[in-house]
Amino acid sequence: TQLLEQSPQFLSIQEGENLTVYCNSSSVFSSLQWYRQEPGEGPVLLVTVVTGGEVKKLKRLTFQFGDARKDSSLHITAAQPGDTGLYLCAGAFTTSGTYKYIFGTGTRLKVLA
Amino acid sequence: GAGVSQSPSNKVTEKGKDVELRCDPISGHTALYWYRQSLGQGLEFLIYFQGNSAPDKSGLPSDRFSAERTGGSVSTLTIQRTQQEDSAVYLCASRADSNQPQHFGDGTRLSIL
């Protein structure tokens, strides 16, 4: 059984602070996605990382895929209230010819003005 | 529309009733996934359709759950004899091919009284 542990589960910080969210697994993924979800809406894709060691930046967000493709991190610099939401990581893998995803448990971020 | 459409957006029903949830994927997307999300947490995989292949039903929690995808497009998730533990947000996602990310609908919030 594949598991994807995400931490922290909850995070409440002041505007302007930095934070890092982690996703860890003992399984190797072919790619890993990060999503942000707002109340009443579906998850919206932020980034996909594919190559071990890959680093991608999206404005103030920096995503890194572990060298062994088992873990990933999301770092937010100078957090803004608009960053508030549920952050989800999802590891992609193939099994028996199907292409599936396993999701982390989510990190609920609240950025206070 | 351009995105994944799910209906109804909210459903309240009594324990023991059957419910049908609908998903209209993005036109041309061959893969369709159903997930369940409880209390703003991570997503639990339910079922996966890929083209004309037999669906991967490995995530369905019991035989009360079933899903079909007609004509390779619209999908319906059916829950028979609903129980209170079925209360959750049911999310649908579609994907063009294995190199493309999933796109999510806004979900159906199901409440069992």
gemmi code that builds the backbone of each chain (N, CA, C; Angstrom):
import gemmi

chains = {
    "A": [
        ("THR", (0.842, -1.197, 0.000), (0.000, 0.000, 0.000), (0.874, 1.242, 0.000)),
        ("GLN", (0.567, 2.134, -0.917), (1.362, 3.348, -1.003), (0.772, 4.421, -0.113)),
        ("LEU", (1.647, 5.143, 0.593), (1.232, 6.217, 1.463), (2.021, 7.463, 1.134)),
        ("LEU", (1.393, 8.607, 1.306), (2.050, 9.885, 1.087), (1.737, 10.740, 2.296)),
        ("GLU", (2.737, 10.930, 3.154), (2.541, 11.682, 4.382), (2.864, 13.150, 4.138)),
        ("GLN", (1.933, 14.000, 4.561), (2.095, 15.423, 4.350), (2.145, 16.117, 5.699)),
        ("SER", (3.071, 17.087, 5.838), (3.178, 17.810, 7.099), (3.608, 19.247, 6.847)),
        ("PRO", (3.223, 20.185, 7.742), (2.311, 19.956, 8.848), (0.862, 19.847, 8.358)),
        ("GLN", (-0.007, 19.431, 9.237), (-1.409, 19.308, 8.873), (-2.087, 20.674, 8.880)),
        ("PHE", (-1.696, 21.505, 9.859), (-2.248, 22.856, 9.975), (-1.103, 23.845, 10.169)),
        ("LEU", (-1.290, 25.032, 9.638), (-0.260, 26.060, 9.765), (-0.944, 27.420, 9.746)),
        ("SER", (-0.701, 28.199, 10.800), (-1.240, 29.547, 10.875), (-0.068, 30.494, 11.094)),
        ("ILE", (0.137, 31.397, 10.145), (1.298, 32.274, 10.210), (0.886, 33.708, 9.913)),
        ("GLN", (1.802, 34.629, 10.212), (1.568, 36.034, 9.932), (2.018, 36.356, 8.507)),
        ("GLU", (1.367, 37.318, 7.921), (1.754, 37.811, 6.596), (3.244, 38.173, 6.600)),
        ("GLY", (3.935, 37.756, 5.546), (5.349, 38.070, 5.424), (6.286, 36.966, 5.883)),
        ("GLU", (5.746, 35.986, 6.625), (6.584, 34.874, 7.082), (6.795, 33.861, 5.961)),
        ("ASN", (7.818, 33.039, 6.144), (8.096, 31.954, 5.202), (7.603, 30.637, 5.791)),
        ("LEU", (7.325, 29.661, 4.924), (6.889, 28.367, 5.411), (7.267, 27.289, 4.410)),
        ("THR", (7.354, 26.063, 4.921), (7.627, 24.911, 4.064), (6.673, 23.781, 4.409)),
        ("VAL", (6.132, 23.158, 3.385), (5.253, 22.000, 3.527), (5.977, 20.806, 2.907)),
        ("TYR", (5.839, 19.655, 3.571), (6.577, 18.472, 3.132), (5.637, 17.330, 2.758)),
        ("CYS", (6.040, 16.576, 1.749), (5.352, 15.334, 1.386), (6.393, 14.238, 1.321)),
        ("ASN", (6.157, 13.164, 2.035), (7.137, 12.087, 2.121), (6.491, 10.727, 1.897)),
        ("SER", (7.234, 9.868, 1.193), (6.741, 8.517, 0.942), (7.912, 7.560, 0.846)),
        ("SER", (7.647, 6.293, 1.024), (8.664, 5.272, 0.795), (8.572, 4.757, -0.644)),
        ("SER", (7.586, 5.241, -1.373), (7.382, 4.794, -2.752), (7.972, 5.795, -3.737)),
        ("VAL", (8.353, 5.305, -4.882), (8.865, 6.149, -5.961), (7.703, 6.537, -6.866)),
        ("PHE", (7.654, 7.799, -7.230), (6.587, 8.290, -8.098), (7.158, 8.707, -9.449)),
        ("SER", (6.353, 8.547, -10.482), (6.775, 8.982, -11.803), (6.699, 10.501, -11.914)),
        ("SER", (5.820, 11.101, -11.147), (5.743, 12.560, -11.067), (5.000, 12.915, -9.790)),
        ("LEU", (5.042, 14.176, -9.434), (4.336, 14.618, -8.240), (3.719, 15.979, -8.531)),
        ("GLN", (2.466, 16.111, -8.123), (1.752, 17.358, -8.341), (1.459, 18.034, -7.006)),
        ("TRP", (1.411, 19.348, -7.039), (0.937, 20.149, -5.912), (-0.312, 20.890, -6.359)),
        ("TYR", (-1.333, 20.852, -5.483), (-2.590, 21.529, -5.743), (-2.905, 22.477, -4.589)),
        ("ARG", (-3.722, 23.491, -4.895), (-4.322, 24.315, -3.848), (-5.836, 24.242, -4.008)),
        ("GLN", (-6.507, 24.101, -2.892), (-7.946, 23.971, -2.919), (-8.567, 25.004, -1.987)),
        ("GLU", (-9.600, 25.690, -2.486), (-10.331, 26.662, -1.687), (-11.691, 26.065, -1.358)),
        ("PRO", (-12.315, 26.545, -0.282), (-13.605, 25.972, 0.146), (-14.639, 25.974, -0.973)),
        ("GLY", (-15.300, 24.835, -1.153), (-16.360, 24.730, -2.142), (-15.876, 24.559, -3.569)),
        ("GLU", (-14.582, 24.416, -3.740), (-14.033, 24.256, -5.088), (-13.174, 23.002, -5.160)),
        ("GLY", (-12.886, 22.576, -6.398), (-11.986, 21.459, -6.581), (-10.540, 21.895, -6.514)),
        ("PRO", (-9.616, 20.948, -6.336), (-8.188, 21.299, -6.315), (-7.753, 21.888, -7.650)),
        ("VAL", (-6.882, 22.883, -7.565), (-6.339, 23.520, -8.760), (-4.842, 23.243, -8.797)),
        ("LEU", (-4.385, 22.750, -9.936), (-2.980, 22.375, -10.076), (-2.065, 23.600, -9.996)),
        ("LEU", (-1.036, 23.478, -9.161), (-0.011, 24.524, -9.086), (1.195, 24.151, -9.944)),
        ("VAL", (1.661, 22.917, -9.803), (2.881, 22.523, -10.517), (2.966, 21.003, -10.589)),
        ("THR", (3.677, 20.514, -11.590), (4.045, 19.106, -11.698), (5.569, 19.021, -11.744)),
        ("VAL", (6.147, 18.173, -10.908), (7.585, 17.918, -10.966), (7.786, 16.473, -11.391)),
        ("VAL", (8.769, 16.250, -12.244), (8.939, 14.946, -12.888), (10.321, 14.340, -12.623)),
        ("THR", (11.342, 15.165, -12.661), (12.717, 14.676, -12.586), (13.239, 14.768, -11.155)),
        ("GLY", (13.934, 13.730, -10.690), (14.534, 13.756, -9.365), (15.448, 14.960, -9.212)),
        ("GLY", (15.280, 15.704, -8.103), (16.089, 16.890, -7.865), (15.555, 18.149, -8.518)),
        ("GLU", (14.486, 18.018, -9.255), (13.928, 19.168, -9.983), (13.412, 20.232, -9.024)),
        ("VAL", (13.661, 21.483, -9.377), (13.160, 22.629, -8.623), (12.376, 23.515, -9.581)),
        ("LYS", (11.157, 23.850, -9.194), (10.342, 24.758, -10.002), (9.876, 25.916, -9.132)),
        ("LYS", (9.831, 27.089, -9.734), (9.387, 28.275, -9.012), (8.160, 28.861, -9.695)),
        ("LEU", (7.216, 29.263, -8.849), (5.988, 29.895, -9.317), (5.807, 31.120, -8.440)),
        ("LYS", (6.321, 32.261, -8.895), (6.306, 33.500, -8.126), (6.982, 33.264, -6.767)),
        ("ARG", (6.245, 33.343, -5.679), (6.832, 33.192, -4.345), (6.854, 31.727, -3.874)),
        ("LEU", (6.401, 30.815, -4.719), (6.343, 29.399, -4.349), (7.489, 28.646, -5.025)),
        ("THR", (8.194, 27.832, -4.245), (9.280, 27.015, -4.769), (8.983, 25.563, -4.463)),
        ("PHE", (9.008, 24.734, -5.486), (8.691, 23.315, -5.361), (9.952, 22.520, -5.660)),
        ("GLN", (10.185, 21.490, -4.866), (11.344, 20.634, -5.104), (10.921, 19.167, -5.052)),
        ("PHE", (11.449, 18.388, -5.966), (11.224, 16.953, -6.009), (12.495, 16.279, -5.524)),
        ("GLY", (12.387, 15.345, -4.591), (13.556, 14.688, -4.055), (14.336, 13.925, -5.110)),
        ("ASP", (15.617, 13.748, -4.862), (16.478, 13.065, -5.828), (15.965, 11.672, -6.172)),
        ("ALA", (15.415, 10.976, -5.169), (14.922, 9.620, -5.376), (13.458, 9.587, -5.813)),
        ("ARG", (12.868, 10.745, -6.012), (11.457, 10.882, -6.446), (10.492, 10.233, -5.440)),
        ("LYS", (10.851, 10.333, -4.143), (9.974, 9.805, -3.107), (9.379, 10.911, -2.242)),
        ("ASP", (9.905, 12.123, -2.354), (9.453, 13.183, -1.471), (9.503, 14.514, -2.205)),
        ("SER", (8.811, 15.480, -1.634), (8.747, 16.798, -2.255), (8.487, 17.840, -1.186)),
        ("SER", (8.829, 19.077, -1.506), (8.555, 20.171, -0.584), (8.028, 21.367, -1.355)),
        ("LEU", (7.230, 22.140, -0.638), (6.693, 23.403, -1.160), (7.106, 24.495, -0.186)),
        ("HIS", (7.828, 25.480, -0.664), (8.277, 26.589, 0.181), (7.603, 27.863, -0.315)),
        ("ILE", (6.995, 28.581, 0.613), (6.378, 29.860, 0.269), (7.164, 30.969, 0.962)),
        ("THR", (7.596, 31.921, 0.204), (8.339, 33.064, 0.714), (7.396, 34.245, 0.900)),
        ("ALA", (7.531, 34.915, 2.032), (6.725, 36.120, 2.304), (5.243, 35.860, 2.041)),
        ("ALA", (4.674, 34.958, 2.830), (3.291, 34.540, 2.622), (2.325, 35.726, 2.665)),
        ("GLN", (1.298, 35.635, 1.844), (0.250, 36.645, 1.748), (-1.088, 36.019, 2.144)),
        ("PRO", (-2.046, 36.836, 2.610), (-3.374, 36.281, 2.947), (-3.998, 35.512, 1.790)),
        ("GLY", (-3.691, 35.903, 0.566), (-4.215, 35.190, -0.599), (-3.665, 33.791, -0.770)),
        ("ASP", (-2.627, 33.452, -0.008), (-2.067, 32.091, -0.055), (-2.874, 31.128, 0.811)),
        ("THR", (-3.792, 31.649, 1.586), (-4.613, 30.807, 2.464), (-5.364, 29.757, 1.659)),
        ("GLY", (-5.339, 28.528, 2.146), (-6.052, 27.451, 1.468), (-5.530, 26.098, 1.903)),
        ("LEU", (-6.059, 25.060, 1.277), (-5.622, 23.681, 1.541), (-4.649, 23.276, 0.445)),
        ("TYR", (-3.449, 22.912, 0.836), (-2.421, 22.495, -0.113), (-2.330, 20.970, -0.100)),
        ("LEU", (-2.376, 20.385, -1.283), (-2.365, 18.934, -1.432), (-1.236, 18.519, -2.356)),
        ("CYS", (-0.518, 17.481, -1.982), (0.435, 16.883, -2.905), (-0.164, 15.565, -3.406)),
        ("ALA", (0.224, 15.165, -4.594), (-0.283, 13.926, -5.188), (0.829, 13.259, -5.979)),
        ("GLY", (1.115, 12.016, -5.642), (2.124, 11.259, -6.353), (1.490, 10.401, -7.435)),
        ("ALA", (2.052, 10.434, -8.621), (1.531, 9.642, -9.739), (2.342, 8.363, -9.906)),
        ("PHE", (1.648, 7.261, -10.165), (2.325, 5.987, -10.366), (1.490, 5.120, -11.296)),
        ("THR", (2.146, 4.149, -11.896), (1.437, 3.208, -12.749), (1.402, 1.852, -12.063)),
        ("THR", (0.267, 1.186, -12.198), (0.111, -0.144, -11.633), (-0.847, -0.932, -12.521)),
        ("SER", (-0.407, -2.126, -12.913), (-1.229, -2.982, -13.771), (-1.744, -2.225, -14.994)),
        ("GLY", (-0.907, -1.387, -15.541), (-1.278, -0.679, -16.752), (-2.150, 0.539, -16.537)),
        ("THR", (-2.499, 0.833, -15.280), (-3.312, 2.021, -15.028), (-2.448, 3.135, -14.440)),
        ("TYR", (-2.886, 4.357, -14.621), (-2.136, 5.536, -14.201), (-2.920, 6.200, -13.098)),
        ("LYS", (-2.425, 6.097, -11.861), (-3.188, 6.562, -10.719), (-2.392, 7.548, -9.879)),
        ("TYR", (-3.110, 8.128, -8.903), (-2.515, 9.125, -8.037), (-2.838, 8.785, -6.584)),
        ("ILE", (-1.893, 9.072, -5.717), (-2.171, 8.999, -4.296), (-1.949, 10.383, -3.721)),
        ("PHE", (-2.923, 10.817, -2.923), (-2.894, 12.159, -2.373), (-2.407, 12.174, -0.936)),
        ("GLY", (-1.685, 13.242, -0.595), (-1.357, 13.475, 0.796), (-2.591, 13.928, 1.560)),
        ("THR", (-2.461, 14.008, 2.873), (-3.597, 14.343, 3.727), (-3.908, 15.834, 3.735)),
        ("GLY", (-3.030, 16.640, 3.153), (-3.316, 18.055, 3.044), (-2.709, 18.897, 4.153)),
        ("THR", (-2.381, 20.128, 3.806), (-1.911, 21.130, 4.780), (-2.824, 22.333, 4.667)),
        ("ARG", (-3.503, 22.610, 5.773), (-4.410, 23.761, 5.774), (-3.636, 24.966, 6.265)),
        ("LEU", (-3.423, 25.927, 5.360), (-2.629, 27.127, 5.643), (-3.543, 28.322, 5.822)),
        ("LYS", (-3.278, 29.068, 6.893), (-3.980, 30.329, 7.101), (-2.941, 31.417, 7.299)),
        ("VAL", (-3.008, 32.426, 6.471), (-2.070, 33.547, 6.560), (-2.837, 34.757, 7.077)),
        ("LEU", (-2.411, 35.252, 8.213), (-3.095, 36.361, 8.879), (-2.494, 37.692, 8.453)),
        ("ALA", (-3.380, 38.645, 8.162), (-2.928, 39.980, 7.739), (-2.388, 40.781, 8.907)),
    ],
    "B": [
        ("GLY", (-19.020, 23.634, -21.396), (-18.055, 24.468, -20.728), (-16.645, 23.954, -20.909)),
        ("ALA", (-15.665, 24.723, -20.475), (-14.281, 24.370, -20.676), (-13.761, 23.435, -19.605)),
        ("GLY", (-14.396, 23.410, -18.440), (-13.881, 22.631, -17.333), (-14.705, 21.394, -17.056)),
        ("VAL", (-14.304, 20.670, -15.997), (-15.060, 19.508, -15.542), (-16.282, 20.012, -14.779)),
        ("SER", (-17.436, 19.472, -15.123), (-18.678, 19.904, -14.508), (-19.287, 18.767, -13.698)),
        ("GLN", (-19.664, 19.055, -12.455), (-20.277, 18.050, -11.603), (-21.636, 18.543, -11.127)),
        ("SER", (-22.562, 17.585, -11.020), (-23.886, 17.935, -10.518), (-24.469, 16.778, -9.724)),
        ("PRO", (-25.323, 17.075, -8.717), (-25.554, 18.419, -8.193), (-24.354, 18.928, -7.413)),
        ("SER", (-24.342, 20.192, -7.070), (-23.235, 20.717, -6.270), (-23.414, 20.326, -4.803)),
        ("ASN", (-24.667, 20.198, -4.401), (-24.980, 19.767, -3.040), (-26.124, 18.765, -3.090)),
        ("LYS", (-26.047, 17.753, -2.222), (-27.113, 16.764, -2.150), (-27.297, 16.366, -0.698)),
        ("VAL", (-28.540, 16.523, -0.213), (-28.873, 16.091, 1.133), (-29.930, 15.011, 0.996)),
        ("THR", (-29.710, 13.879, 1.616), (-30.646, 12.790, 1.509), (-30.698, 12.002, 2.811)),
        ("GLU", (-31.737, 11.200, 2.931), (-31.897, 10.410, 4.141), (-31.135, 9.102, 4.053)),
        ("LYS", (-30.692, 8.644, 5.171), (-30.018, 7.350, 5.249), (-30.887, 6.272, 4.605)),
        ("GLY", (-30.246, 5.429, 3.782), (-30.968, 4.339, 3.143), (-31.391, 4.632, 1.709)),
        ("LYS", (-31.400, 5.904, 1.332), (-31.773, 6.274, -0.035), (-30.596, 6.059, -0.982)),
        ("ASP", (-30.903, 5.925, -2.259), (-29.866, 5.845, -3.294), (-29.599, 7.253, -3.838)),
        ("VAL", (-28.347, 7.512, -4.243), (-28.010, 8.799, -4.848), (-27.181, 8.571, -6.112)),
        ("GLU", (-27.337, 9.487, -7.052), (-26.535, 9.466, -8.278), (-25.823, 10.799, -8.416)),
        ("LEU", (-24.529, 10.729, -8.646), (-23.723, 11.921, -8.832), (-23.173, 11.894, -10.256)),
        ("ARG", (-23.183, 13.065, -10.892), (-22.829, 13.119, -12.315), (-21.555, 13.914, -12.538)),
        ("CYS", (-20.788, 13.470, -13.528), (-19.554, 14.168, -13.898), (-19.490, 14.296, -15.417)),
        ("ASP", (-19.338, 15.533, -15.897), (-19.085, 15.799, -17.310), (-17.625, 16.189, -17.460)),
        ("PRO", (-16.807, 15.324, -18.027), (-15.375, 15.654, -18.123), (-15.124, 16.665, -19.230)),
        ("ILE", (-13.896, 17.119, -19.289), (-13.492, 17.997, -20.383), (-13.544, 17.194, -21.682)),
        ("SER", (-14.085, 17.809, -22.713), (-14.245, 17.127, -23.993), (-12.902, 16.607, -24.507)),
        ("GLY", (-12.893, 15.342, -24.892), (-11.676, 14.749, -25.433), (-10.785, 14.080, -24.413)),
        ("HIS", (-11.068, 14.290, -23.132), (-10.257, 13.642, -22.097), (-10.649, 12.176, -21.990)),
        ("THR", (-9.631, 11.303, -22.093), (-9.914, 9.873, -22.105), (-9.957, 9.259, -20.714)),
        ("ALA", (-9.305, 9.875, -19.771), (-9.242, 9.323, -18.413), (-10.173, 10.108, -17.500)),
        ("LEU", (-10.858, 9.375, -16.606), (-11.772, 10.004, -15.651), (-11.616, 9.308, -14.308)),
        ("TYR", (-11.518, 10.111, -13.256), (-11.312, 9.604, -11.906), (-12.419, 10.127, -10.990)),
        ("TRP", (-12.802, 9.292, -10.045), (-13.665, 9.715, -8.939), (-12.866, 9.588, -7.638)),
        ("TYR", (-13.008, 10.618, -6.788), (-12.364, 10.633, -5.482), (-13.391, 11.029, -4.428)),
        ("ARG", (-13.070, 10.698, -3.186), (-13.888, 11.129, -2.060), (-12.994, 11.920, -1.108)),
        ("GLN", (-13.523, 13.036, -0.629), (-12.760, 13.891, 0.281), (-13.597, 14.164, 1.526)),
        ("SER", (-13.058, 13.811, 2.680), (-13.769, 14.018, 3.934), (-13.171, 15.199, 4.678)),
        ("LEU", (-14.042, 16.085, 5.149), (-13.668, 17.181, 6.046), (-12.418, 17.931, 5.601)),
        ("GLY", (-12.339, 18.273, 4.302), (-11.229, 19.089, 3.815), (-9.875, 18.417, 3.924)),
        ("GLN", (-9.889, 17.102, 3.886), (-8.636, 16.361, 3.959), (-8.189, 15.926, 2.578)),
        ("GLY", (-7.277, 14.988, 2.545), (-6.789, 14.481, 1.275), (-7.849, 13.703, 0.540)),
        ("LEU", (-7.544, 13.390, -0.697), (-8.496, 12.694, -1.552), (-8.275, 11.192, -1.518)),
        ("GLU", (-9.376, 10.470, -1.432), (-9.359, 9.008, -1.442), (-9.808, 8.528, -2.808)),
        ("PHE", (-8.986, 7.765, -3.500), (-9.301, 7.252, -4.821), (-10.474, 6.281, -4.754)),
        ("LEU", (-11.404, 6.398, -5.676), (-12.544, 5.486, -5.751), (-12.475, 4.612, -6.995)),
        ("ILE", (-12.466, 5.239, -8.187), (-12.548, 4.473, -9.426), (-11.922, 5.279, -10.552)),
        ("TYR", (-11.419, 4.574, -11.562), (-10.687, 5.194, -12.676), (-11.148, 4.559, -13.982)),
        ("PHE", (-11.533, 5.395, -14.940), (-11.883, 4.963, -16.292), (-10.809, 5.444, -17.266)),
        ("GLN", (-10.376, 4.573, -18.154), (-9.418, 4.949, -19.191), (-9.924, 4.427, -20.519)),
        ("GLY", (-10.382, 5.317, -21.372), (-10.851, 4.943, -22.692), (-11.905, 3.846, -22.622)),
        ("ASN", (-11.706, 2.809, -23.429), (-12.647, 1.695, -23.469), (-12.233, 0.528, -22.589)),
        ("SER", (-11.169, 0.720, -21.814), (-10.686, -0.355, -20.941), (-11.625, -0.560, -19.764)),
        ("ALA", (-11.529, -1.745, -19.169), (-12.324, -2.008, -17.965), (-11.882, -1.053, -16.872)),
        ("PRO", (-12.822, -0.481, -16.117), (-12.446, 0.479, -15.089), (-11.688, -0.175, -13.940)),
        ("ASP", (-10.849, 0.611, -13.301), (-10.155, 0.195, -12.084), (-11.038, 0.564, -10.905)),
        ("LYS", (-11.679, -0.437, -10.307), (-12.633, -0.207, -9.225), (-12.031, -0.451, -7.848)),
        ("SER", (-10.718, -0.526, -7.792), (-10.066, -0.994, -6.567), (-10.286, -0.085, -5.365)),
        ("GLY", (-10.703, 1.163, -5.574), (-10.893, 2.079, -4.470), (-12.310, 2.153, -3.927)),
        ("LEU", (-13.245, 1.488, -4.573), (-14.634, 1.549, -4.099), (-14.727, 0.895, -2.730)),
        ("PRO", (-15.286, 1.603, -1.733), (-15.254, 1.101, -0.354), (-16.198, -0.062, -0.069)),
        ("SER", (-17.249, -0.216, -0.847), (-18.173, -1.333, -0.636), (-18.968, -1.563, -1.905)),
        ("ASP", (-19.729, -2.666, -1.926), (-20.521, -2.966, -3.121), (-21.738, -2.060, -3.247)),
        ("ARG", (-21.921, -1.136, -2.298), (-23.002, -0.160, -2.452), (-22.610, 0.929, -3.454)),
        ("PHE", (-21.316, 0.997, -3.747), (-20.794, 2.013, -4.664), (-20.594, 1.404, -6.041)),
        ("SER", (-21.022, 2.128, -7.075), (-20.770, 1.697, -8.441), (-20.653, 2.936, -9.313)),
        ("ALA", (-20.042, 2.772, -10.461), (-19.923, 3.903, -11.383), (-19.918, 3.383, -12.794)),
        ("GLU", (-20.391, 4.205, -13.705), (-20.323, 3.878, -15.117), (-19.946, 5.125, -15.896)),
        ("ARG", (-19.433, 4.848, -17.072), (-19.081, 5.948, -17.964), (-19.631, 5.599, -19.331)),
        ("THR", (-20.614, 6.352, -19.768), (-21.309, 6.055, -21.012), (-20.659, 6.798, -22.169)),
        ("GLY", (-20.410, 6.057, -23.257), (-19.872, 6.677, -24.467), (-18.528, 7.326, -24.274)),
        ("GLY", (-17.802, 6.915, -23.258), (-16.483, 7.476, -23.014), (-16.506, 8.916, -22.581)),
        ("SER", (-17.678, 9.391, -22.121), (-17.747, 10.802, -21.721), (-18.312, 10.927, -20.313)),
        ("VAL", (-19.608, 11.168, -20.206), (-20.244, 11.413, -18.920), (-20.133, 10.191, -18.016)),
        ("SER", (-19.900, 10.447, -16.730), (-19.840, 9.372, -15.749), (-20.845, 9.626, -14.636)),
        ("THR", (-21.385, 8.536, -14.105), (-22.300, 8.602, -12.974), (-21.781, 7.710, -11.870)),
        ("LEU", (-21.686, 8.270, -10.668), (-21.326, 7.500, -9.474), (-22.612, 7.277, -8.693)),
        ("THR", (-22.922, 6.023, -8.415), (-24.144, 5.676, -7.692), (-23.793, 5.080, -6.342)),
        ("ILE", (-24.466, 5.577, -5.317), (-24.325, 5.015, -3.976), (-25.699, 4.504, -3.567)),
        ("GLN", (-25.779, 3.226, -3.304), (-27.052, 2.620, -2.900), (-27.127, 2.517, -1.377)),
        ("ARG", (-28.330, 2.624, -0.878), (-28.573, 2.440, 0.566), (-27.572, 3.271, 1.380)),
        ("THR", (-27.594, 4.570, 1.145), (-26.588, 5.444, 1.743), (-26.534, 5.322, 3.263)),
        ("GLN", (-25.319, 5.496, 3.779), (-25.057, 5.488, 5.208), (-24.476, 6.845, 5.595)),
        ("GLN", (-24.519, 7.169, 6.878), (-24.013, 8.470, 7.321), (-22.525, 8.632, 7.028)),
        ("GLU", (-21.771, 7.534, 7.049), (-20.345, 7.633, 6.782), (-20.031, 7.921, 5.311)),
        ("ASP", (-21.082, 7.896, 4.470), (-20.883, 8.247, 3.060), (-20.834, 9.761, 2.872)),
        ("SER", (-21.188, 10.512, 3.899), (-21.161, 11.969, 3.806), (-19.743, 12.443, 3.527)),
        ("ALA", (-19.577, 13.207, 2.452), (-18.260, 13.665, 2.024), (-18.448, 14.527, 0.783)),
        ("VAL", (-17.343, 15.057, 0.292), (-17.352, 15.709, -1.018), (-16.817, 14.708, -2.034)),
        ("TYR", (-17.568, 14.510, -3.093), (-17.168, 13.581, -4.142), (-16.655, 14.392, -5.324)),
        ("LEU", (-15.399, 14.176, -5.663), (-14.731, 14.943, -6.707), (-14.470, 14.076, -7.924)),
        ("CYS", (-14.624, 14.683, -9.069), (-14.348, 14.029, -10.339), (-13.208, 14.781, -11.025)),
        ("ALA", (-12.337, 14.055, -11.707), (-11.244, 14.676, -12.452), (-11.106, 13.976, -13.795)),
        ("SER", (-10.678, 14.719, -14.795), (-10.393, 14.098, -16.086), (-8.996, 14.503, -16.544)),
        ("ARG", (-8.472, 13.691, -17.445), (-7.091, 13.891, -17.903), (-7.019, 13.500, -19.369)),
        ("ALA", (-6.218, 14.260, -20.131), (-6.131, 13.999, -21.565), (-5.319, 12.734, -21.847)),
        ("ASP", (-4.121, 12.646, -21.285), (-3.286, 11.451, -21.438), (-2.313, 11.408, -20.273)),
        ("SER", (-1.457, 10.392, -20.255), (-0.639, 10.160, -19.064), (0.382, 11.265, -18.825)),
        ("ASN", (0.675, 12.087, -19.808), (1.626, 13.174, -19.614), (0.961, 14.478, -19.197)),
        ("GLN", (-0.330, 14.447, -19.051), (-1.066, 15.654, -18.708), (-1.639, 15.540, -17.293)),
        ("PRO", (-1.819, 16.674, -16.615), (-2.350, 16.627, -15.251), (-3.864, 16.409, -15.230)),
        ("GLN", (-4.360, 16.064, -14.057), (-5.798, 15.959, -13.860), (-6.392, 17.357, -13.723)),
        ("HIS", (-7.626, 17.488, -14.180), (-8.394, 18.709, -13.974), (-9.645, 18.324, -13.182)),
        ("PHE", (-9.879, 19.041, -12.098), (-10.955, 18.677, -11.186), (-12.200, 19.525, -11.387)),
        ("GLY", (-13.346, 18.896, -11.124), (-14.581, 19.644, -10.966), (-14.637, 20.198, -9.552)),
        ("ASP", (-15.725, 20.918, -9.249), (-15.871, 21.517, -7.926), (-16.510, 20.567, -6.919)),
        ("GLY", (-16.881, 19.386, -7.363), (-17.354, 18.378, -6.433), (-18.834, 18.439, -6.133)),
        ("THR", (-19.325, 17.343, -5.563), (-20.679, 17.270, -5.018), (-20.543, 17.036, -3.523)),
        ("ARG", (-21.124, 17.947, -2.737), (-21.106, 17.769, -1.285), (-22.321, 16.949, -0.896)),
        ("LEU", (-22.084, 15.738, -0.433), (-23.157, 14.810, -0.086), (-23.307, 14.740, 1.422)),
        ("SER", (-24.531, 14.969, 1.881), (-24.826, 14.896, 3.311), (-25.928, 13.876, 3.525)),
        ("ILE", (-25.650, 12.909, 4.369), (-26.621, 11.857, 4.680), (-27.153, 12.102, 6.094)),
        ("LEU", (-28.461, 12.294, 6.162), (-29.081, 12.593, 7.463), (-29.418, 11.328, 8.231)),
    ],
}
model = gemmi.Model(1)
for chain_id, residues in chains.items():
    chain = gemmi.Chain(chain_id)
    for i, (resn, *xyz) in enumerate(residues, 1):
        res = gemmi.Residue()
        res.name, res.seqid = resn, gemmi.SeqId(i, " ")
        for name, pos in zip(("N", "CA", "C"), xyz):
            atom = gemmi.Atom()
            atom.name, atom.element = name, gemmi.Element(name[0])
            atom.pos, atom.b_iso = gemmi.Position(*pos), 0.0
            res.add_atom(atom)
        chain.add_residue(res)
    model.add_chain(chain)
structure = gemmi.Structure()
structure.add_model(model)
structure.setup_entities()
